[in-house]
Amino acid sequence: MKILVAPDSFKGSLTAMEVSENIKRGIHNFDSKIDVDLLPMADGGEGTVQSLVDATDGKIIEKEVTGPLGNKVEAFYGLLGDGKTAVIEMAAASGLPLVPEGKKNPLKTTTYGTGELIVSALEHGVKQIIIGIGGSATNDAGVGMAQALGAEILDAEGDQVAFGGGNLDQIEKINLKKLDSRLKNVEIMVACDVDNPLYGEDGAAYVYAPQKGADREMVEILDQNLRHFNQIVINELNKDTNQIPGAGAAGGLGAGLVAFLDAELKAGVDIVLDIIDFESRLRNVDLVITGEGMLDGQSIYGKTPVGVSRSAAKKDIPVIAVAGTLGSGVEKVLEHGINSYFSIIDCPSELNQIVERSPELLANLSEQIIRTIRIQRGLGKN
């Protein structure tokens, strides 16, 4: 029997590799002869860099960059095992956790540090860059990112516009002639699992800026500034980014990556599945075990377990999902290739206790799953 273990991380508890290893431990507690292939997964959000580095025998590269507020922060990105692909989580350089609670202000925060990570990746001679754009502290439409790469985003005086979404209305001209020339030979893919437009009531400012520190007045300013930004992009670059699904992700970084770098926006889990050549890992597999920290009705919208299950279903391979907790609407996943699902929780407990016990809970659940499968096989002989 061959089992492919392909889970996402249990956020705040275990990395995807740690989840995988504990599932394997439980399986081998029952039968050490079972062939278990570990493939840590991600969907483009937090943990994607670590998962893909683990899955490809790559490495983490640390880099000091400009944080959201203009101060220096320690960030990181991944160089995958092929040496030709870099994976960046923009939140590592421009994320909300990097901004102290009392200083959240998307009028001022910048994506400049994300651009610096891209520059560092280019220095390694990569041919492809994958950028996950969840968890941002910014609303600058990727202007800071572009400036770090050499773009001239100029005001009426011919000076670079200042950092922050509050200054987008000052943009009068865009000059990409000094953009890092190495970008011409690099494919940029953006892991994006939202479809918000750049501006409007469903756009970056109205939907996401409040959690980044914006009050109602600031939201209206930011939205108007994004409208101005898009018009300048139309005038200068002949691109209308507003209605591109995901343009409003990460405070408009989705739009900026398309406008400045000709990037392609795509569902994060699909990018990951392609990178690791997931279908090839399904050869001779009898069962797939996947999972994530919270499995619920929202999991059908681009989350790892359902991305995995849809691929496995094409080859008629059964899929079992394990989760820290099961949420509302979880039964919907059964319509998307997952055959059954389980929570690791074995008794009423405080969250911190569950987190502490996650390794043993995962191992125990995995052992019981395999025991049940073996019982079913035995019954089937009669």
KOLNUDO-434916 format. One line per field, with one value per residue (C-alpha): residue number from 1; chain; z, x, y. Coordinates in steps of 0.2 Angstrom, whole numbers, plus 5000, padded with zeros to 4 digits. Each point is the difference from the previous one (the first is absolute). Last residue first. Layout:
BEGIN
pos	c(NUM|...)
unit	c(A|...)
zz	c(Z|...)
xx	c(X|...)
yy	c(Y|...)
END
This chain:
BEGIN
pos	c(382|381|380|379|378|377|376|375|374|373|372|371|370|369|368|367|366|365|364|363|362|361|360|359|358|357|356|355|354|353|352|351|350|349|348|347|346|345|344|343|342|341|340|339|338|337|336|335|334|333|332|331|330|329|328|327|326|325|324|323|322|321|320|319|318|317|316|315|314|313|312|311|310|309|308|307|306|305|304|303|302|301|300|299|298|297|296|295|294|293|292|291|290|289|288|287|286|285|284|283|282|281|280|279|278|277|276|275|274|273|272|271|270|269|268|267|266|265|264|263|262|261|260|259|258|257|256|255|254|253|252|251|250|249|248|247|246|245|244|243|242|241|240|239|238|237|236|235|234|233|232|231|230|229|228|227|226|225|224|223|222|221|220|219|218|217|216|215|214|213|212|211|210|209|208|207|206|205|204|203|202|201|200|199|198|197|196|195|194|193|192|191|190|189|188|187|186|185|184|183|182|181|180|179|178|177|176|175|174|173|172|171|170|169|168|167|166|165|164|163|162|161|160|159|158|157|156|155|154|153|152|151|150|149|148|147|146|145|144|143|142|141|140|139|138|137|136|135|134|133|132|131|130|129|128|127|126|125|124|123|122|121|120|119|118|117|116|115|114|113|112|111|110|109|108|107|106|105|104|103|102|101|100|99|98|97|96|95|94|93|92|91|90|89|88|87|86|85|84|83|82|81|80|79|78|77|76|75|74|73|72|71|70|69|68|67|66|65|64|63|62|61|60|59|58|57|56|55|54|53|52|51|50|49|48|47|46|45|44|43|42|41|40|39|38|37|36|35|34|33|32|31|30|29|28|27|26|25|24|23|22|21|20|19|18|17|16|15|14|13|12|11|10|9|8|7|6|5|4|3|2|1)
unit	c(A|A|A|A|A|A|A|A|A|A|A|A|A|A|A|A|A|A|A|A|A|A|A|A|A|A|A|A|A|A|A|A|A|A|A|A|A|A|A|A|A|A|A|A|A|A|A|A|A|A|A|A|A|A|A|A|A|A|A|A|A|A|A|A|A|A|A|A|A|A|A|A|A|A|A|A|A|A|A|A|A|A|A|A|A|A|A|A|A|A|A|A|A|A|A|A|A|A|A|A|A|A|A|A|A|A|A|A|A|A|A|A|A|A|A|A|A|A|A|A|A|A|A|A|A|A|A|A|A|A|A|A|A|A|A|A|A|A|A|A|A|A|A|A|A|A|A|A|A|A|A|A|A|A|A|A|A|A|A|A|A|A|A|A|A|A|A|A|A|A|A|A|A|A|A|A|A|A|A|A|A|A|A|A|A|A|A|A|A|A|A|A|A|A|A|A|A|A|A|A|A|A|A|A|A|A|A|A|A|A|A|A|A|A|A|A|A|A|A|A|A|A|A|A|A|A|A|A|A|A|A|A|A|A|A|A|A|A|A|A|A|A|A|A|A|A|A|A|A|A|A|A|A|A|A|A|A|A|A|A|A|A|A|A|A|A|A|A|A|A|A|A|A|A|A|A|A|A|A|A|A|A|A|A|A|A|A|A|A|A|A|A|A|A|A|A|A|A|A|A|A|A|A|A|A|A|A|A|A|A|A|A|A|A|A|A|A|A|A|A|A|A|A|A|A|A|A|A|A|A|A|A|A|A|A|A|A|A|A|A|A|A|A|A|A|A|A|A|A|A|A|A|A|A|A|A|A|A|A|A|A|A|A|A|A|A|A|A|A|A|A|A|A|A|A|A|A|A|A|A|A|A)
zz	c(5014|4994|5002|5019|5000|4989|5012|5015|4991|4996|5018|5007|4987|5006|5018|4998|4991|5015|5012|4991|4998|5018|5005|4990|5004|5019|5003|4988|5008|5017|4994|4992|5017|5000|4998|4994|4985|4989|4984|4989|4986|4982|4987|4981|4995|4981|5000|5005|5017|5003|5002|5016|5009|4999|5017|5007|5004|5011|5000|4983|4991|4983|4991|4982|4988|4984|4985|4989|4996|5019|5005|4992|5007|5017|5001|4995|5013|5014|4995|5000|4984|5005|5005|5017|5004|5006|5013|5004|5013|5003|4983|4992|4988|5000|4983|4997|4988|4991|4985|4992|5010|5001|4982|5001|5013|4989|5015|4991|4992|5016|5008|4987|5000|5019|4998|4988|4986|4996|4986|5001|4987|5012|5002|4996|5005|5016|5004|4998|5012|5011|5001|5019|5002|4987|4991|4983|5004|4986|4986|5000|5006|4990|4985|4991|4987|5010|5002|4998|5006|5014|5004|5001|5011|5012|5001|5004|5013|5008|5001|5009|5012|5004|5003|5011|5010|5004|5005|5012|4994|5011|4989|5005|4993|4984|4994|4993|4996|4995|4990|4990|5002|5003|4986|4996|4995|4996|5013|4994|5015|4999|4993|4998|4988|4986|4993|4985|4999|4985|4999|5019|4998|4993|5017|4996|4993|4985|5010|5001|5008|5000|5010|5017|5014|5003|5005|5015|5014|4994|5007|4997|4991|4982|4991|4994|4983|5007|4995|5009|4994|5001|4993|4999|5007|5008|5017|4992|4993|5018|5007|4986|5004|5000|5016|5012|5012|5016|4989|5006|4983|4985|4996|4987|4989|4990|4985|4991|5015|4998|5018|4999|4994|5016|5009|4989|5003|5019|4998|4991|5015|5011|4990|5003|5010|5015|5002|4995|5005|5019|5014|5012|5017|4997|4995|4982|4995|5003|4985|4987|4989|5001|5005|4995|4982|5001|4987|4990|4989|4986|4990|5013|4996|5019|5003|5006|5014|5007|5016|5010|5014|5002|4996|5003|4986|5009|4989|5003|4989|4998|5009|4991|5005|4987|5004|4990|4988|5002|4989|5012|5015|4990|4993|5018|5007|4987|5000|5019|5000|4984|4983|5002|5009|5000|5008|4990|5010|4992|5011|4995|5013|5008|5017|5003|5015|5007|4982|4996|5016|4996|4982|5006|5012|4986|4988|5013|5004|4982|4998|5015|5017|5012|4997|4982|4998|4984|4984|4997|4987|5007|4985|5006|4991|5005)
xx	c(4920|5016|4992|5000|5019|5001|4989|5010|5016|4992|4995|5017|5007|4988|5004|5019|4997|4990|5013|5014|4990|4995|5018|5007|4986|5001|5007|4988|4985|5006|5001|4982|4993|4993|4985|5006|5008|5003|5009|4984|4996|4994|4994|5000|5007|4997|4991|4982|5006|5008|4982|4999|5011|4985|5005|5016|5011|5015|5018|4997|5002|4995|4998|5001|4996|5010|4989|5013|4991|4994|5018|5001|4984|5005|5017|4991|4987|5012|5011|4987|4994|4982|4994|5007|4988|4987|5011|5017|5011|5018|5003|4999|5005|5001|5001|4997|5005|5015|5008|5003|4993|5017|5000|4983|5007|5014|5007|4999|4983|4991|5007|4994|4983|4999|5004|4986|5007|5005|5013|5014|5003|5012|4994|4981|4997|5011|4991|4983|5003|5009|4983|4999|5006|4986|4991|5005|4994|4989|5006|4986|5011|5016|4997|5016|5006|5016|5000|4982|4992|5013|4995|4982|5003|5010|4986|4987|5012|5002|4981|4999|5013|4992|4983|5008|5009|4984|4992|5014|5016|5010|5005|4984|4991|5010|4993|4983|4997|5018|5004|4984|4983|4992|5011|5018|5013|4987|4999|5002|5009|5011|5016|5017|5009|5011|5015|5009|5018|5010|4994|5002|5019|4999|4995|4988|5009|4989|4984|4995|4983|4994|4988|4999|4995|4983|5010|5006|4989|5003|5017|5018|5004|4999|5016|5004|4996|4992|4982|5003|5010|5000|5017|5002|5017|4995|4998|4988|4989|4998|4996|4987|4992|4982|5005|4987|5011|5001|4999|4994|4999|5010|5009|5014|5007|5016|5006|5016|5012|5017|5004|5001|4982|4994|5009|4991|4983|5003|5004|4983|4991|5010|4993|4982|4996|4989|4996|4981|4998|5002|5003|5011|4991|5000|5018|5003|5010|4985|4991|5012|5012|5017|4994|4982|5006|5003|5013|5004|5016|5002|5015|5011|4991|4998|4990|5007|4989|4997|5004|4998|5009|4993|5007|4989|4989|4983|4997|5017|5015|5011|5013|5001|4999|5001|4990|5006|4994|4998|4984|4986|5008|5004|4982|4993|5011|4996|4981|4999|4988|4990|5003|4990|5012|5006|5013|5002|5005|4999|4995|5003|4992|5013|5000|4982|4991|5012|5005|4984|5001|5018|4995|4986|5013|5012|4987|4994|5018|5003|4985|5006|4992|4990|4996|4994|4997|5011|4993|4999|5006|5003|5001|4996|5006|4994)
yy	c(4940|5008|5018|4998|4998|5016|5009|4995|5006|5017|5002|4996|5013|5013|4996|5002|5017|5006|4995|5008|5016|5001|4996|5015|5011|4999|5017|5008|4990|5006|5018|4999|4994|4982|4990|4982|4992|5014|4995|5004|4988|5000|4988|4997|5017|5003|5016|4995|4994|5017|5007|4990|5013|5013|5007|4995|4984|5002|4995|4992|4983|4997|4983|4998|4985|4999|5000|5007|5016|5000|5002|5017|5006|4993|5010|5016|4996|4997|5015|5014|5008|5004|4982|5003|5014|4987|4994|4992|5010|4995|4992|4982|4987|4981|4992|4982|4986|5009|4991|5017|5015|5009|5003|5009|5012|5007|5009|5017|4996|4995|5016|5011|4992|5002|5019|5004|5010|5018|5002|5013|5013|5009|5017|4999|4982|5001|5017|4993|4985|5013|5009|5000|4982|4994|5013|4994|4982|4998|5013|5013|5014|4997|5010|5000|5013|5003|5019|5005|4983|5000|5018|4996|4985|5011|5013|4986|4993|5018|5001|4984|5005|5017|4991|4987|5014|5008|4984|4996|4990|4990|4985|4990|5015|5000|4983|5001|5019|5003|4985|5000|4993|5017|5007|4998|4987|4986|4986|4982|4992|4985|5008|4991|5012|4992|5010|4993|5007|5004|5018|5002|5000|5018|5008|5013|5016|5002|4998|5018|5004|5018|5011|4991|5011|4991|4985|5009|4994|4982|5001|5005|5016|5004|5000|5017|5008|5015|4994|4984|4985|4981|4996|4981|4993|4984|5008|5013|4986|4993|5017|5002|4983|5007|5010|4993|4991|4989|4984|4983|4991|5004|4984|5003|4986|5006|4990|5001|5002|5007|5001|5019|5000|4993|5015|5012|4991|5002|5018|5002|4992|5013|5015|4994|5015|5006|5019|5002|4981|5006|4987|5009|4996|4981|4999|4996|4985|4988|5009|4994|5010|4990|4982|5005|5000|4981|4997|4984|4999|4988|4996|4991|4984|4997|5015|5017|5006|5018|5009|5016|5009|5017|5018|5015|5007|4997|4984|4994|5003|4985|4989|4983|4982|4986|4984|4985|4987|4981|5001|4996|5008|5017|4999|4998|5013|5013|4996|5002|5015|5000|4993|4984|4989|4982|4989|4984|4984|4983|4986|4982|4989|4988|5009|4994|5007|5012|5003|5008|5011|5005|5004|5012|5008|5003|5008|5012|5004|5003|5011|5010|4997|5011|5018|4995|4981|4999|4993|4982|4988|4982|4988|4982|4984|4983)
END
